[in-house]
Amino acid sequence: MAAASAAHERAKHLEVARCAVDAEQRRELLATVTDALTEQSIPDTYKGASSSLAVDWTDHESWSRPRAKDDAQPAADPDASWGHAKRNAPGAKDALFYGYYAQVATMVKDEGGPPVPELIRRIAFAAPCEDPAAVMASALARTSICAVSLGDVLADCGYSHRDPKTFAAPLRSRGAHLVFDLHPNDRGPRGTFEGAILANGQLYCPATPIALLGLSPLSRGASDAEAQAHDARCAEADRYRLGALRADDEDGYHRVRCPAAAGKLRCALKPASMALTSEHPSVLRPPDQAPRCCSQQTITVPPQVNESTRQKHPYPSAAHRLSYARRTAAERAYASLADPSTGGIRRGWSRL
């Protein structure tokens, strides 16, 4: 009797494992077909026109309604789940919804490149119970199958504030250059590494004025004078930043140089820098016991440092603002899909 019961339990576990494998295979097959259909919609003329993609997600309510808590029957759409819908429109309130997160990766022009049609290159569709950032990273990782090069990836703080091991790190390992907004909880000083201050995804000299480490993004509707003053302070902060000498190696490590050694500011710990003109900032009180970032010309930075916040341009500089402005293409893609004259996608538009 005991042997039969044990054999029955093993059979049940094997069946559950087989079903899980089958479900994963079906998901991979669906993703392959979806990617192929989406890529086929891109004219050959524009397939290689740009390597930059703007990503974003939005809520898509299922046609099914969730069952009551005391109802033992599953919902008519059991793949959907509850999620949080954030409303950015004036007066609109955030709300819960039952359905999916729909994500798109929209082609945008490269920095300094010519304008390109804002065509959707990838679509990701999953229930909110799955991490949307991880789902999009998997979708972007499949671009190599269709020979789509991965360049700049523009995303809001909904992606950058997630686990870096499921979004930022996988994309960097595939050669992507991240350009994203930082969540308020990720801005400003966040500890040190080898004596250098970690702030806004960059490494700064220990003598950096604290006011320069807390710079916020330029507010909406700022005047030209306010923009010029903001960009001037960002440029001043950049003089204290440890600049990267080369791109990440295959293991994600890179080297950065002391700003005084790079000729961006004057510091007594780097005697050669004292020959710079007075237009350069001066470190008036260098530390008595110089940390490694000051005693060496360069230091090696492992991939775990600023893993979730490191990006292509210093935040929130003018270069970052101009580059990040391309991300609105993803929002325009959603507006087009929701427009009744073009897509009209809304609850009830698609069903099982």
C-alpha positions as CSV (number, residue, x, y, z in Angstrom):
1,M,0.0,0.0,0.0
2,A,2.8,2.4,0.9
3,A,4.7,1.6,-2.2
4,A,1.6,2.2,-4.4
5,S,1.0,5.5,-2.7
6,A,4.6,6.6,-3.2
7,A,4.4,5.6,-6.9
8,H,1.2,7.6,-7.2
9,E,2.8,10.7,-5.7
10,R,5.8,10.4,-8.0
11,A,3.5,10.1,-11.0
12,K,1.7,13.3,-9.9
13,H,4.9,15.2,-9.6
14,L,6.1,14.0,-13.0
15,E,2.8,15.1,-14.6
16,V,3.1,18.6,-13.0
17,A,6.6,18.9,-14.2
18,R,5.6,17.8,-17.7
19,C,2.8,20.3,-17.8
20,A,5.2,23.1,-16.7
21,V,7.6,22.2,-19.5
22,D,4.8,22.1,-22.0
23,A,3.5,25.5,-20.9
24,E,7.0,27.0,-21.2
25,Q,7.4,25.5,-24.7
26,R,4.1,26.9,-25.8
27,R,5.1,30.3,-24.4
28,E,8.4,30.2,-26.3
29,L,6.6,29.2,-29.5
30,L,4.0,32.0,-29.1
31,A,6.8,34.5,-28.6
32,T,8.6,33.3,-31.7
33,V,5.4,33.6,-33.8
34,T,4.6,37.1,-32.3
35,D,8.1,38.4,-33.0
36,A,8.1,37.1,-36.5
37,L,4.7,38.7,-37.3
38,T,5.8,42.0,-35.8
39,E,9.1,42.0,-37.6
40,Q,7.4,41.2,-40.9
41,S,5.4,44.4,-40.6
42,I,8.6,46.4,-40.8
43,P,9.5,47.4,-44.4
44,D,12.9,46.2,-45.5
45,T,13.9,49.9,-46.0
46,Y,13.7,50.6,-42.3
47,K,14.8,47.3,-40.7
48,G,18.3,48.7,-40.2
49,A,17.4,52.4,-40.1
50,S,17.9,52.6,-36.3
51,S,19.1,50.5,-33.3
52,S,17.3,52.6,-30.7
53,L,14.1,51.4,-29.0
54,A,11.7,53.2,-26.6
55,V,9.8,50.8,-24.3
56,D,6.8,51.3,-22.1
57,W,3.9,49.4,-20.7
58,T,0.2,50.1,-20.2
59,D,-2.7,48.3,-18.7
60,H,-5.1,46.2,-20.8
61,E,-8.2,45.0,-19.1
62,S,-9.3,41.5,-19.9
63,W,-12.8,40.9,-21.3
64,S,-13.3,38.5,-18.4
65,R,-14.2,39.7,-14.9
66,P,-12.6,38.1,-11.9
67,R,-14.6,35.8,-9.8
68,A,-15.7,36.6,-6.3
69,K,-13.5,35.5,-3.5
70,D,-16.0,32.9,-2.3
71,D,-16.5,31.5,-5.8
72,A,-14.6,28.3,-6.3
73,Q,-14.8,28.5,-10.1
74,P,-11.9,30.1,-11.9
75,A,-12.3,33.3,-14.0
76,A,-13.2,32.9,-17.6
77,D,-9.7,34.3,-18.4
78,P,-7.6,32.4,-15.9
79,D,-4.3,33.8,-17.4
80,A,-5.1,37.4,-16.3
81,S,-4.4,38.8,-12.9
82,W,-4.9,41.9,-10.8
83,G,-2.6,44.8,-11.6
84,H,-2.0,48.5,-10.8
85,A,-2.9,51.1,-13.4
86,K,-1.1,54.4,-13.0
87,R,-2.9,57.4,-14.5
88,N,-0.9,60.4,-15.5
89,A,-3.7,62.5,-16.9
90,P,-4.8,65.6,-14.8
91,G,-7.4,64.6,-12.2
92,A,-7.2,60.8,-13.0
93,K,-6.6,58.5,-10.1
94,D,-4.6,55.3,-10.0
95,A,-6.7,52.1,-9.9
96,L,-6.6,48.3,-9.8
97,F,-7.5,46.4,-12.9
98,Y,-7.9,42.8,-14.0
99,G,-6.1,41.9,-17.1
100,Y,-2.6,42.3,-18.6
101,Y,0.4,44.6,-19.0
102,A,0.8,45.3,-22.7
103,Q,4.3,46.4,-23.7
104,V,5.8,47.8,-26.9
105,A,9.3,48.5,-28.1
106,T,9.1,51.4,-30.6
107,M,11.8,52.3,-33.1
108,V,13.2,55.8,-32.6
109,K,16.0,57.6,-34.3
110,D,19.6,57.1,-33.1
111,E,21.3,60.0,-31.4
112,G,22.4,62.4,-34.1
113,G,20.7,60.2,-36.7
114,P,18.0,61.0,-39.2
115,P,14.3,60.7,-38.3
116,V,12.8,57.3,-38.7
117,P,9.2,56.0,-38.7
118,E,8.1,55.1,-35.1
119,L,7.3,51.5,-35.9
120,I,6.7,48.8,-33.2
121,R,9.6,46.3,-33.3
122,R,8.5,44.1,-30.3
123,I,5.4,43.4,-28.4
124,A,5.3,41.8,-24.9
125,F,2.0,40.7,-23.3
126,A,1.8,39.2,-19.8
127,A,-0.3,39.2,-16.6
128,P,0.7,41.8,-13.9
129,C,1.7,38.9,-11.6
130,E,4.9,38.6,-13.8
131,D,7.6,41.3,-13.6
132,P,7.0,43.5,-16.7
133,A,10.6,44.6,-16.8
134,A,11.8,41.0,-17.0
135,V,9.2,40.2,-19.7
136,M,10.4,43.1,-21.8
137,A,14.1,42.2,-21.3
138,S,13.3,38.7,-22.6
139,A,11.5,40.2,-25.6
140,L,14.5,42.5,-26.4
141,A,16.9,39.6,-25.9
142,R,15.2,37.8,-28.8
143,T,16.0,40.6,-31.3
144,S,19.3,38.9,-32.2
145,I,17.3,36.0,-33.7
146,C,15.9,38.4,-36.3
147,A,19.3,40.2,-36.7
148,V,18.0,43.3,-35.1
149,S,20.9,45.2,-33.5
150,L,20.3,46.5,-30.0
151,G,21.5,50.0,-29.3
152,D,19.9,52.6,-27.1
153,V,17.0,51.4,-24.9
154,L,14.9,54.2,-23.5
155,A,12.7,53.5,-20.5
156,D,11.0,55.3,-17.6
157,C,11.6,54.7,-13.9
158,G,9.1,51.8,-13.9
159,Y,11.9,49.8,-15.5
160,S,15.0,51.3,-13.8
161,H,13.5,50.8,-10.3
162,R,13.1,47.1,-10.8
163,D,15.6,44.3,-10.0
164,P,18.6,45.1,-12.2
165,K,19.4,41.4,-12.6
166,T,16.2,41.0,-14.7
167,F,16.4,44.1,-16.8
168,A,19.5,46.4,-16.7
169,A,22.1,43.7,-16.4
170,P,20.8,41.3,-19.2
171,L,20.5,44.3,-21.6
172,R,23.9,45.6,-20.9
173,S,25.4,42.1,-21.5
174,R,23.9,42.2,-24.9
175,G,25.4,45.6,-25.8
176,A,22.5,47.9,-25.1
177,H,23.0,51.5,-23.9
178,L,20.4,52.3,-21.3
179,V,18.8,55.7,-21.1
180,F,16.1,56.0,-18.4
181,D,14.6,58.2,-15.8
182,L,15.5,57.6,-12.2
183,H,13.0,56.9,-9.5
184,P,13.1,59.5,-6.7
185,N,14.3,56.8,-4.3
186,D,17.3,56.2,-6.6
187,R,18.4,59.8,-6.9
188,G,21.2,61.6,-5.0
189,P,24.1,60.1,-3.0
190,R,23.8,56.3,-2.4
191,G,27.0,55.3,-0.6
192,T,30.6,55.0,-1.8
193,F,32.9,52.7,-3.7
194,E,36.7,52.9,-3.1
195,G,36.0,56.3,-1.6
196,A,34.1,57.7,-4.6
197,I,30.5,58.8,-4.0
198,L,27.8,56.9,-5.8
199,A,25.1,59.3,-7.0
200,N,22.6,59.2,-9.9
201,G,24.3,56.1,-11.4
202,Q,27.8,57.7,-11.5
203,L,30.9,57.9,-9.4
204,Y,32.0,61.3,-8.1
205,C,35.1,62.7,-6.4
206,P,34.8,62.6,-2.5
207,A,35.2,66.4,-2.5
208,T,32.2,67.0,-4.7
209,P,30.0,69.8,-3.2
210,I,26.9,68.1,-1.7
211,A,24.5,70.5,-3.5
212,L,25.8,69.2,-6.9
213,L,25.0,65.6,-5.9
214,G,21.3,66.3,-5.3
215,L,20.4,67.9,-8.6
216,S,16.9,67.0,-9.8
217,P,15.6,66.8,-13.4
218,L,14.5,70.0,-15.1
219,S,10.9,70.7,-14.3
220,R,8.2,70.8,-17.0
221,G,7.5,74.2,-18.4
222,A,10.9,75.6,-17.3
223,S,12.0,78.8,-18.9
224,D,15.1,79.1,-21.1
225,A,16.9,80.9,-18.3
226,E,16.0,78.1,-15.8
227,A,17.2,75.5,-18.3
228,Q,20.5,77.3,-18.8
229,A,21.1,77.6,-15.1
230,H,20.1,73.9,-14.6
231,D,22.4,72.7,-17.3
232,A,25.3,74.9,-16.0
233,R,25.1,73.2,-12.6
234,C,25.0,69.8,-14.2
235,A,28.1,70.7,-16.2
236,E,29.8,71.8,-13.0
237,A,28.9,68.5,-11.4
238,D,30.3,66.6,-14.3
239,R,33.8,68.1,-13.6
240,Y,33.8,66.0,-10.4
241,R,32.6,62.8,-12.1
242,L,35.0,59.9,-12.6
243,G,34.9,59.3,-16.3
244,A,34.9,55.8,-17.9
245,L,38.0,55.0,-19.9
246,R,36.5,52.2,-21.9
247,A,33.3,50.2,-22.4
248,D,32.4,47.3,-20.2
249,D,34.4,44.1,-20.8
250,E,32.7,40.7,-21.3
251,D,32.3,40.3,-17.5
252,G,30.8,43.8,-17.0
253,Y,33.9,45.5,-15.5
254,H,35.1,48.9,-16.5
255,R,37.7,51.4,-15.5
256,V,37.2,55.0,-14.5
257,R,39.7,57.9,-14.0
258,C,40.0,60.5,-11.3
259,P,38.7,63.8,-12.6
260,A,41.9,65.6,-11.5
261,A,44.0,63.1,-13.4
262,A,41.7,63.7,-16.4
263,G,42.3,67.4,-16.2
264,K,38.8,68.4,-15.2
265,L,39.7,69.9,-11.8
266,R,42.6,71.0,-9.6
267,C,43.7,68.8,-6.6
268,A,46.8,68.8,-4.6
269,L,46.8,65.0,-4.5
270,K,47.4,65.1,-8.3
271,P,50.3,67.7,-8.6
272,A,50.1,67.9,-12.3
273,S,46.5,69.1,-12.1
274,M,47.6,72.2,-10.2
275,A,49.0,73.6,-13.4
276,L,45.5,74.0,-14.8
277,T,43.9,77.4,-15.0
278,S,41.8,78.9,-12.3
279,E,38.7,78.3,-14.4
280,H,38.8,74.7,-13.2
281,P,37.3,73.9,-9.8
282,S,39.8,73.4,-7.0
283,V,39.6,70.8,-4.3
284,L,40.5,73.0,-1.3
285,R,40.5,70.2,1.4
286,P,41.6,66.9,0.0
287,P,41.3,64.0,2.5
288,D,44.3,63.4,4.8
289,Q,44.2,59.7,4.1
290,A,43.5,59.5,0.4
291,P,41.1,56.6,-0.6
292,R,41.9,54.4,-3.5
293,C,39.9,56.6,-6.0
294,C,42.3,59.5,-5.0
295,S,45.6,57.6,-4.6
296,Q,45.3,55.9,-8.0
297,Q,45.0,57.3,-11.4
298,T,42.2,54.8,-12.3
299,I,40.1,52.2,-10.5
300,T,38.2,49.1,-11.7
301,V,34.5,49.1,-11.2
302,P,32.6,45.8,-11.0
303,P,29.2,45.4,-12.6
304,Q,27.4,45.4,-9.2
305,V,28.3,49.1,-8.6
306,N,25.4,51.3,-9.7
307,E,23.9,48.2,-11.3
308,S,20.4,49.5,-11.6
309,T,21.1,53.2,-12.1
310,R,24.2,53.4,-14.4
311,Q,23.3,54.6,-17.9
312,K,24.6,56.2,-21.1
313,H,24.5,59.9,-20.1
314,P,25.0,61.5,-16.6
315,Y,21.7,62.1,-15.0
316,P,20.1,64.7,-15.1
317,S,22.3,66.5,-17.7
318,A,21.2,68.2,-20.9
319,A,22.6,65.3,-22.9
320,H,20.4,62.9,-20.9
321,R,17.3,65.1,-21.3
322,L,17.7,65.4,-25.0
323,S,18.3,61.6,-25.4
324,Y,15.5,60.6,-23.1
325,A,13.0,62.8,-24.9
326,R,12.9,60.2,-27.6
327,R,11.0,57.8,-25.3
328,T,7.7,59.6,-25.9
329,A,7.5,57.6,-29.1
330,A,6.3,54.6,-27.1
331,E,3.5,56.7,-25.6
332,R,2.5,57.8,-29.1
333,A,2.3,54.2,-30.2
334,Y,-0.2,53.5,-27.4
335,A,-2.2,56.6,-28.3
336,S,-2.4,55.3,-31.9
337,L,-3.5,51.8,-30.8
338,A,-6.2,53.2,-28.6
339,D,-7.5,55.7,-31.2
340,P,-10.8,54.3,-32.7
341,S,-9.7,55.5,-36.2
342,T,-6.6,53.3,-36.2
343,G,-6.7,50.6,-33.6
344,G,-9.5,51.1,-31.1
345,I,-7.9,48.6,-28.6
346,R,-9.9,48.6,-25.4
347,R,-11.6,46.2,-23.0
348,G,-13.5,43.6,-25.0
349,W,-11.5,44.2,-28.2
350,S,-9.8,40.8,-27.9
351,R,-11.2,37.6,-26.3
352,L,-10.1,34.0,-25.8
